Amino acid sequence: MDVHNTRRISDISFSIDKDLNIKSGNRSFSIFLRKTEVSSINLSEFLSENDTANFKHFLSTFKPQVPNEPANFVAKLKSRNYLITCIFTVIKAGDNLFEVTVEELSYSRHLLDRALLESREYSTLLQNFDAYYFIYECEKFTVKNTKDLNTLFVGNCDEFKEYFENFFHLNKSFTQESKQLIAMLANIRNLETGKYYNFLRADKKMLTVHTLRASTRTKTIVVGSVNFGQKIALAENAYVESHDGLTGIYNKKAITEIAVKKINGQKVPCSMIIIDVDHFKECNDTFGHNFGDKVLASVASCIKEAIGTKGIAGRIGGDEFLVLLDLTEEDDIRNITRNIRTGIQWNITSIEPGSTVTCSMGVARFPLNVKDYDSLFNLADKCLYIAKNKGRNCYIIYKPELHDCIFIQNRQNENKIASGQLYNEAADDVVEILKAIREKKSEEDLQPILQKLVDYLGISTIMVYDSAHRLYCSAGRAEKNFREEALKQENYFSFFNGFDYLHLDNTNVLDSISQEKYVFYRKNCISSTLEVLCNKKTLICFDVFKPARTFPKEKIIFMLVVARLLASTFNIG
């Protein structure tokens, strides 16, 4: 399968040279840029200064890890004053020409930002704020009031921090306020906007700052609206009681109460997303609990960034989160869940070299799918279970025609597990396979044993390679030796662990780690794999083609044992 056939939110494609001059573009690209003719435009007009420089360097040194294969570049496109995070897939089309396809679009700005910035002039925008607002431009902060636009303060970042704390009477005894203010200032200086910041004042009232990026005729600036809470605002102890201390989002008690009231009481249409961090225990065990805390805080940040003003989020377990969206349209939900998934995979992996952090999500809608909170939660939780079985790093939006039969199958399996039937059936299959290996009479007996393994494990193919990495035997759906060329590369085994095997429930996790490996698995439709190097020479690969799925731990142990048993019994060398 060619990498260009992957699912995209849009069909945007165009061609450019090393200097980012656009040579041509399809109709979707023209509509996106709101231009009738794109061939005389330079892409830098729609990229930030940093992205422009990085993309030029990327093209001038373009050399994919796999010859004649595409490579990916992540950037943010500007369209109508809001930003869209894109993954560009680039392939060389000539000496100074590149074909670019937008593989994924991630809307990173809030609807409110878009409405304000598209429909109003800058001066009108300011009139929508409460009593005060501030402007950041050229390393200077200016504070004004909205009544007469009088300037109350002008100064640098440090001076503004002190002025903001004193003028708005922030509660300095609550360390969270200082950390929040420092984070806000850092984001503003990096032009990261579209965010909300809540501060607790000394009088126990809440203060909210909403940052927007706006444009004048000559420059881009950041505007922050300062909004006061209600007269009876949330007191410090109430805030602490309702929010999770590590992530800053709602805790389980608070978000459950809000959700129950909204669904059972007010009957407001909404969507529920249950999010679980994949393999979080292994993440903690490998990199330590401090890193685990960073992961949870970063996951919460990615969730908040993705949902913006469209919903609320809470932490309901150690590594489990709940999101309640004010949206029920499937396209809207897909945009947000996709943003959460890609945000976590791309952003958190960089926290610790060698780590891979992904998430699984289950989604259900009210009242489209169910009629009360408990049913909605249970349905979303069941969809999360399906997402984990599919290989993790994905989301499942409930559709009865697709998922009810899976629920029935899962219930039947649970009954089999409770009664012991499933274990008994598995034991019979395992005994039969081990007996066939033990009673091996000739090398020709290997292929039937491999086929028994394919059937028992429910996988697509098993491929066995000798010490020279030549295909020795295979079974299942493999039509060709697709590892032949890849095994000639010295770094093929670089991702194997210290016990000489590589286990991937979902090969998509390689997208943020190794483009060479990622392209190889995608090109050959391998979604899940367990590759075992026996005695440092024999390679046995258990592969699942699309869709991805999770290997249960007991099956992984069995596959590791059988692989080494096969290698020694059949003297594959």
N, C-alpha and C positions, 0 to 999 in steps of 0.2 A: 504494500500500500504506500502510495506517495504521501509525503508529509503535508502537501498542499491540500489534501482532501479532509483535513481536520475540520471540526465544526467551528464556525466563527459566528460572532454576533452580526457581522456585516460582511459584505463582499468587496471591501475597499482594497484596491490595488493600484499601483502606479510604478513608474520607472524614473530613476534619477541618476545623476552622475556624481563623482566624488565631491563636487562642490555644492551638492544638494540642489542643483538646478533640476526642476521637474521637466522631464521630457514628454511624458504622456501620463494619462490616468483614466480609469474607467468612470462610468457615469456616477457610481456611488461616491467616488473620491471627489468629483466635481460638486456633488450635492453637499457633501460633508464640509468642503471649504467654502461653499456658497459662491462658486465661481463658474462662469460659463466656459472660460478657456483657462487651462491650467499650465500649458506648456511654457509660458513666459514667467512663471512664478518660481521663487526659491523657497524650499521647505523651511528655511530658517525663520521665515515670517511667522510660522506656526509652532516653533519650538522655543524653549527657554534658551538662554545664552549657554548654560552648561550642557544641555542636551545637544545643542547645535555643535559645539566643539567636540563633544564625545562621539557624536554620530559621524562627523567628518573624519575623525581619527579612526573610527571603526571601519569606514569604507576604504580609507587610504591604506589600511593595513589588513584588508579583508583576506582572510585565509581560513576557511572552515576546517574544523578538526578532521572531518571526513571529506575527501575530494568530491567535488560536484554535488555536495549536499548543502542545504541552506543553513544559515546561522541566525540566531535571534538577537534582537536589540530592544531594550525596554526604554520607552520615552513617553513624554506627556505632550499631546497635541493641544493647541489652543484653538477653540472654535466658538465663536460668538461669546467671547469673554469667559468661558468656563473651560476647565481642563479635563482631558480624557486620557487616562493611562492606557498605553497601547503596547502590544508586543509585536514588533516588526519582524517578519520572516524574510530574510534577504538572500537572494541567490545571484551570482554574478552572471551577467548576460553579454558581456563584452569587455574590452580593455578598460573602458571608462563608463560602463553602464551597468546598473543593478535593477533587478526586478524586486519590488517590495510588496508583500501581502500583509494586511493587518489581521493577525491571527486571533486577537482578542481585544475587546474594548471594555474598559472599566470606568464607569462614570464616577468620578471622585469628588464632585461638588454637589452641594445640596440643592434641592428644588427651589428653596427660598432664595439662595444666592443667585440662581439663574434668573428667577423671575424679577428680582430687584435690579440686577445688572443689565438685563435685556430690555426691560420695559420702562426704565426711568433714567433720566439724566443724573449725573453725579450730584448736583445740588438738590434734586428732588429726593434722591436716596437718603441724604442726611436728615431730611425732615421726617423720615420714618422712625428715627431713633428717639429714645427717651431724652432725659434732660442733658446728658453728656455724651460726647464721642471723642475719639482721638484719631489722629492721622500719623502714619509712619511713612516717611520718605527721606531718602538720602541720609540714613543713620540718625535722623532727628524725629522726635515725637512731639506732636502738638495736641493739646487738650482744649476743646471748645465746648460751649453749651449750645443747645439747639434753639434756645429762645431768641437770642440776638446774634449768634455766631461769634460772640466775643472770645478772644484767645485767653485762656487761663494759665497755660504753661507751654514753654518750649524748652527742650533739652535733649541730652543724649539718653542712651538706654538706662544707665545706672541712675541718672537723675530722675528719669521717668518712674523707675521702680520705686524709689523713695517717695516721690510725689504721689503716686497711685496709692501706696499703702496708707499714707497719712490723710490725703484728701478724701478717700472713700472709707476711711476708718476700718481697715481690715483687721481681723482678729489675729494679732501677731503671736498670741499664745498657742494658736493651733497651727502646727508646723505644716499641715497640708496646704494651707493658704500660700505660704512662701514657696513651696515646691511648685504649686500650680502656677503662680505668677512667673517664676523663672522659666518654666516650660512654655508658657504663653509667649514670653518675650523672645525666646529662642526660635519658636515657630514663626513668629512675625518677621524676625530678621532673615529667616530663610524663605520668606514669602509663602509659608504654608498656612493657608487660610481656610475659611469655611468651617471653623471649629467653634465650639461653645466651652466656656470656662466658668465654673461656679465658685464664688468666693463667699465665705462667711464673715460678716461684719461684726464689729465689737458689740453692736446693739442687737445681735442675734438675727439680723435680717440678711437675706441672701442678695448677692450682687452677681449678675450674669453678664459676661462679655462675649459678644459674637463678632468674629473677625471676617472681613470680606476683602477680596482683592478687587480694586476698581482702577479704572484708567482715566486719566485726564488727556488733554491733547498732546502732551509732551512726555508723560511718564506713567509708569505703573506704581500705584501706592497701595497701602493697606489701611483700611478703615475699621475701627473697632467701635461697636455700639455698646454703651454701658447701660444696662437695664436693671432697675431696682425690683426686688421681689415684692410680694404682697405685704400688706401692713402686718399681718400675722405670719411672719416668715418662719422657715424651718430653723429651729434652734440647733446649736452645736451637737448636743447629745442625741437629738432626733436624727440628725444627718449621719452621725456615727452608727447609730442603731440600724439605719436602713441601707447603708452602703458597705460593700466589701472592702476591708482595709487594704488588701493587696492590689486589687485591680481598679478601685474607685467607681465601679458600677454597682447597681443594686445587689443586695444579698438575696438569698433564697426566700426568706420570709417576706421581704418587701415586694419583690417582683411577683411573687405568687399572689399576694393580696391585691396588687394592682391588676393582674391578669384576671383573677376571679371576678373582681368588681366590674371590669370592662366587659367580660364575656357573659358571665351569669347574670349580672345586674343590669348593665347598660345595653347589652346585646349589640355591641359595636362590631361590625365586620372587621376581621383581622386575620393575620397569619402567624403561626407559631413555628419557630425554628429551634430545634434542640441541637447543640453543637458539642462535640466531644473531641478532645485533642488525641490524636492517634498515638498509641504506644507511649503514653505519658510516663508510665511507671519505668519503662526501659530508659526513657530520656532522663529521668531523675537518677536512676541507678548508674547510668553511664557518665553523666556530666555533673551530678550533684544537685542538691535541693536548691541552692542559690540560683543555679541556672534554670531550674524548674520554675522558680518564682518569676524570673525574668520572662520566661515563656508565657506564663499565665497573664502577666501584666501586658505583654505585647499582643497576645491574642485578644484581650479585652480592647486594646487600643485599635487593632485592626477591625474589630466588630463595630466599635463606635464610629470609626471613620467611614465604614461601608454603609451603615444605616442612617447616619446623619440625623436629620429631623424626622425621619420616616418611622421611628419606633423607639423602643427602649430595650435595654439589655441587662441581664443579671447573671451572677455566678451562682449556680444551684448545686454544685458539688465540687470536689477537688479539681477536676479538669473538665467539668461540664458547665455549659452556658445555655441560657435561654434568651431568645430574642422574640419580642412581640412587635410585629410590623403593622402599620396602619394601611397596608396594601394587601390586595387579594388577587390582582392580575398576575397570571403566571409569568409573563415577560418581566414584570417589575421584580418579582421574587427571584427569578433566575439571575437578573443583573446583580442583585444584592448578594445572593449566595455565592455567585461566581467571584464577586469582588472580595468577599470574606475568604474564600478558599485560596485565591491567587495571592491576596495580600499576606495571609499567614505563611504560605509556602515560600514566597519570594522575600518577604521582609524578615521573618524570624530566623530563617536558616543562617543568615549572616551574623547572628548574635554569637554563635560558637562555631568555629571552623570544624567541619566534619559532622555537624548535627543536621538532621532532617526533620523538620516539624511540619506536620500536616493536620488536617481536621476532617471529620465526617459530620454530615448534617442530615437531619430528618425534618420534613416540613409538612404541616397540615393546615387547613384553612377553616375558619369559622365565618358564617354558618354553612358554607358550601359542603363541608365534609361531615361535620358533627354539630351537636346542638348545645354542648356545655364544656366547661373548662377541663374536667377530668378526662372526658372522651378525647378532647383535642390533644391533651398532653400524651395520653396513651398512644394515640395514632401517630403523632410526631415521633415518639420514642420507638415505635415499631419500624418506622421509615429509617430512623437512625441505625437500627439493627441491620436493615437491608443494606444500607450504605457501607457498613463495616464488613458485611459478608461479601460485598462486591469488590473489596480490595482497599477500602478506605480512600481518603483524599478525594471525596466526591460528595454530592448531595442527592437526596431523593425527595421529590415533591409528590405527595400522595395522589395517585390516580387509581380509582377502584378497579378499572378494567385491567390494569397492569399489576397491581400489588396485592389484591385480595387473595389471589391464588397462592402467592408467596407466603402470606400470613397463614393460610390453611396448611401449607407444606411445613412451615416452621412449627405450627402447633402439633402437627402429626409427629414431627421429629422430637419435640419436647416430650410427647407422650411415650415415644419409643425409648427415649433416654430414661424417663422416670420408671418405666417398666423393666428396663434392662435389655429390651429387644434390640435396640440399635447397637449396643456394645456386643451383644451375642452375634449379630449378623456380621459386624466388623471383624470380630475374632475369627469367625469361620473363613472369611475372605483372606485375612492375614495368614492363618494356618495354611490355607491352600497355596498361597504365594510362596511362603517360606518352605513348604514341603516340595514345591516344584524346583526351587533353587537347590535344596539339599540333595534331591534325587537327579540332578543334572547328569546327563549321559554324554552330551556332545555340545559343541559350540552352537549348533543349530537350535538348541533349546532356549537360547537367550531371547529371540524375538517373540515367541509366544508368552514368555514370562513378562516381557515389557508390555505386551498388549493387555495382560491381566492387570498389571499395575495401572495402566491408563484407565481401564474400566473402573477399577476399585477407587482410584483417587479422583475420578471425574475430571481429568485434565485433558489438554489437547494433544500433547505429544511428549515422548521421552526420546532423547538423543544421547547416544553413548559415543565418546571419542577416545581413541587410544593415546599413548604417550606422545606420539607425533602430531596429535590433534587432527587425526584423520577420522572421518565418521566410520565407526565400527558397526553400529547397528541402531535402528530406530523403530518406533511404533507410534501409531496414532495418525494425526492428520498432516504431518509434515510432508510437503510435496517436494522439498529441496533442502539441501544442506546450507541453510542461510547463515550459519556461523563460520563457514569456511574461510572467508576473507578476514572477518573480525578476529579470529583466533591467531592470525599471523602477526597481529600487532602485540608488541611487548607489554603494553599496559592493560591488556584484556582483564587480567586478574587483580588489577589495582584496587577494585572495590570489594574484593572478597575479604571476609573478616579473619581474625586470627585462628579460626578453626577450619579454614579452607572451604568456606561455602558463602554464597551470596543469596539472600532471601529478600525478594521484593513482592509485597502484596499488590502494589500498584506502581508500575514502572514510570508513571507520570512524575513521581517524586524526583526523578533525575533531571527534570526540566530546569531546576534551579541549582543543580550540582555539576552535571557534565552533559553538555550538548551532544558530544560524540556518542555516549552511551544512550542518551535519550532518543536521538535520531535513529540509532540502530534498532532499538526495541520497537519504536513506533512504525518504522518502515516495514518491519516484519510482523506487525500486529501482535506482538507479545505484550500482554497486559500484566501478567503475574508470572514469576519464575522462581525456581529454587535450583541453583547450579552448585554441584558438589564436586570438589577436586579430591579424588581418592589417592592416597599415597603419593601425593605431589605429581601424579602423572595422568591418571584416568579421569576424564571429565564426564559427568552424567548430569543432564539438564532436564528438569521437569518444567514444562511450559504450559501456560494457559493463554489462549488467544482471546480476543475481546468477547464479552466484557471482562474486566478484572474481577478477581475474587480473593478472599482471604483463605490462606491455608491454616486450619486449626493447629494448635501447638502439638497435639498428639500425632497428627498426620506428618508434621515436619520432622518429628523425632523418628517416625517410622521410615520416612523417605531417606533420611540421613543414614539410618542403619542399613536399609536395603541397598542403597547406592554402594556403600563400602563392602557389603556382602557380595553383591554382584561382581564388583571389580576384582575381589580376591578369588571368588569361586570360578569365574570364567577366565582368570589369568589375563585380563585385558591390560596390555602394556605397550 
